[in-house]
């Protein structure tokens, strides 16, 4: 089972492979069940995996940057002199 294969969610390279897989399934209504489209399917899986890994890498970088900014703000807040009432 694949994630959502909508074109707007994937790179052009993966979209091309997805289209090939869909065409293979259309042309081989019954043969697809005995593995006729498996090589294309594996290429799609590998492409989607690469996309997911790239999204994860970017997300980790963004999270680390956000955490760094939060830590800087907390240090600034801690360094401020306490207000007297």
C-alpha positions as protocol buffer text, in pm:
chain_id: "A"
residue {
  index: 1
  type: UNK
  ca { x: 0 y: 0 z: 0 }
}
residue {
  index: 2
  type: UNK
  ca { x: 132 y: 340 z: -93 }
}
residue {
  index: 3
  type: UNK
  ca { x: 78 y: 678 z: 62 }
}
residue {
  index: 4
  type: UNK
  ca { x: -144 y: 923 z: -122 }
}
residue {
  index: 5
  type: UNK
  ca { x: -28 y: 928 z: -486 }
}
residue {
  index: 6
  type: UNK
  ca { x: -175 y: 1267 z: -574 }
}
residue {
  index: 7
  type: UNK
  ca { x: 52 y: 1452 z: -814 }
}
residue {
  index: 8
  type: UNK
  ca { x: 79 y: 1769 z: -606 }
}
residue {
  index: 9
  type: UNK
  ca { x: 240 y: 1576 z: -320 }
}
residue {
  index: 10
  type: UNK
  ca { x: 536 y: 1434 z: -512 }
}
residue {
  index: 11
  type: UNK
  ca { x: 835 y: 1527 z: -722 }
}
residue {
  index: 12
  type: UNK
  ca { x: 813 y: 1512 z: -1102 }
}
residue {
  index: 13
  type: UNK
  ca { x: 1036 y: 1204 z: -1102 }
}
residue {
  index: 14
  type: UNK
  ca { x: 805 y: 1016 z: -866 }
}
residue {
  index: 15
  type: UNK
  ca { x: 498 y: 1137 z: -1052 }
}
residue {
  index: 16
  type: UNK
  ca { x: 639 y: 990 z: -1373 }
}
residue {
  index: 17
  type: UNK
  ca { x: 690 y: 654 z: -1201 }
}
residue {
  index: 18
  type: UNK
  ca { x: 343 y: 671 z: -1047 }
}
residue {
  index: 19
  type: UNK
  ca { x: 193 y: 731 z: -1392 }
}
residue {
  index: 20
  type: UNK
  ca { x: 386 y: 432 z: -1528 }
}
residue {
  index: 21
  type: UNK
  ca { x: 252 y: 215 z: -1247 }
}
residue {
  index: 22
  type: UNK
  ca { x: -105 y: 332 z: -1302 }
}
residue {
  index: 23
  type: UNK
  ca { x: -73 y: 263 z: -1676 }
}
residue {
  index: 24
  type: UNK
  ca { x: 70 y: -82 z: -1605 }
}
residue {
  index: 25
  type: UNK
  ca { x: -225 y: -161 z: -1378 }
}
residue {
  index: 26
  type: UNK
  ca { x: -471 y: -38 z: -1642 }
}
residue {
  index: 27
  type: UNK
  ca { x: -309 y: -239 z: -1921 }
}
residue {
  index: 28
  type: UNK
  ca { x: -271 y: -554 z: -1711 }
}
residue {
  index: 29
  type: UNK
  ca { x: -600 y: -588 z: -1528 }
}
residue {
  index: 30
  type: UNK
  ca { x: -535 y: -947 z: -1417 }
}
residue {
  index: 31
  type: UNK
  ca { x: -163 y: -994 z: -1481 }
}
residue {
  index: 32
  type: UNK
  ca { x: -87 y: -729 z: -1219 }
}
residue {
  index: 33
  type: UNK
  ca { x: -189 y: -986 z: -958 }
}
residue {
  index: 34
  type: UNK
  ca { x: 93 y: -1220 z: -1062 }
}
residue {
  index: 35
  type: UNK
  ca { x: 364 y: -955 z: -1047 }
}
residue {
  index: 36
  type: UNK
  ca { x: 378 y: -801 z: -1394 }
}
residue {
  index: 37
  type: UNK
  ca { x: 403 y: -449 z: -1248 }
}
residue {
  index: 38
  type: UNK
  ca { x: 625 y: -532 z: -951 }
}
residue {
  index: 39
  type: UNK
  ca { x: 945 y: -374 z: -1086 }
}
residue {
  index: 40
  type: UNK
  ca { x: 769 y: -42 z: -1148 }
}
residue {
  index: 41
  type: UNK
  ca { x: 600 y: -72 z: -809 }
}
residue {
  index: 42
  type: UNK
  ca { x: 937 y: -118 z: -638 }
}
residue {
  index: 43
  type: UNK
  ca { x: 1072 y: 189 z: -818 }
}
residue {
  index: 44
  type: UNK
  ca { x: 774 y: 389 z: -692 }
}
residue {
  index: 45
  type: UNK
  ca { x: 832 y: 263 z: -338 }
}
residue {
  index: 46
  type: UNK
  ca { x: 1201 y: 361 z: -354 }
}
residue {
  index: 47
  type: UNK
  ca { x: 1116 y: 705 z: -491 }
}
residue {
  index: 48
  type: UNK
  ca { x: 852 y: 770 z: -223 }
}
residue {
  index: 49
  type: UNK
  ca { x: 1097 y: 652 z: 43 }
}
residue {
  index: 50
  type: UNK
  ca { x: 1355 y: 900 z: -86 }
}
residue {
  index: 51
  type: UNK
  ca { x: 1101 y: 1182 z: -74 }
}
residue {
  index: 52
  type: UNK
  ca { x: 1005 y: 1091 z: 282 }
}
residue {
  index: 53
  type: UNK
  ca { x: 1368 y: 1080 z: 393 }
}
residue {
  index: 54
  type: UNK
  ca { x: 1433 y: 1422 z: 239 }
}
residue {
  index: 55
  type: UNK
  ca { x: 1124 y: 1570 z: 409 }
}
residue {
  index: 56
  type: UNK
  ca { x: 1240 y: 1420 z: 740 }
}
residue {
  index: 57
  type: UNK
  ca { x: 1591 y: 1563 z: 697 }
}
residue {
  index: 58
  type: UNK
  ca { x: 1454 y: 1911 z: 623 }
}
residue {
  index: 59
  type: UNK
  ca { x: 1211 y: 1887 z: 914 }
}
residue {
  index: 60
  type: UNK
  ca { x: 1491 y: 1789 z: 1155 }
}
residue {
  index: 61
  type: UNK
  ca { x: 1696 y: 2088 z: 1039 }
}
residue {
  index: 62
  type: UNK
  ca { x: 1402 y: 2324 z: 1086 }
}
residue {
  index: 63
  type: UNK
  ca { x: 1325 y: 2179 z: 1428 }
}
residue {
  index: 64
  type: UNK
  ca { x: 1687 y: 2217 z: 1538 }
}
residue {
  index: 65
  type: UNK
  ca { x: 1691 y: 2580 z: 1421 }
}
residue {
  index: 66
  type: UNK
  ca { x: 1364 y: 2653 z: 1601 }
}
residue {
  index: 67
  type: UNK
  ca { x: 1493 y: 2489 z: 1918 }
}
residue {
  index: 68
  type: UNK
  ca { x: 1812 y: 2697 z: 1896 }
}
residue {
  index: 69
  type: UNK
  ca { x: 1607 y: 3019 z: 1868 }
}
residue {
  index: 70
  type: UNK
  ca { x: 1390 y: 2918 z: 2165 }
}
residue {
  index: 71
  type: UNK
  ca { x: 1700 y: 2846 z: 2374 }
}
residue {
  index: 72
  type: UNK
  ca { x: 1847 y: 3187 z: 2283 }
}
residue {
  index: 73
  type: UNK
  ca { x: 1525 y: 3360 z: 2388 }
}
residue {
  index: 74
  type: UNK
  ca { x: 1520 y: 3170 z: 2715 }
}
residue {
  index: 75
  type: UNK
  ca { x: 1880 y: 3275 z: 2786 }
}
residue {
  index: 76
  type: UNK
  ca { x: 1791 y: 3636 z: 2711 }
}
residue {
  index: 77
  type: UNK
  ca { x: 1491 y: 3613 z: 2940 }
}
residue {
  index: 78
  type: UNK
  ca { x: 1699 y: 3458 z: 3218 }
}
residue {
  index: 79
  type: UNK
  ca { x: 1965 y: 3725 z: 3184 }
}
residue {
  index: 80
  type: UNK
  ca { x: 1718 y: 4011 z: 3227 }
}
residue {
  index: 81
  type: UNK
  ca { x: 1714 y: 4159 z: 3573 }
}
residue {
  index: 82
  type: UNK
  ca { x: 1405 y: 4073 z: 3771 }
}
residue {
  index: 83
  type: UNK
  ca { x: 1154 y: 4357 z: 3797 }
}
residue {
  index: 84
  type: UNK
  ca { x: 1086 y: 4484 z: 4146 }
}
residue {
  index: 85
  type: UNK
  ca { x: 727 y: 4542 z: 4251 }
}
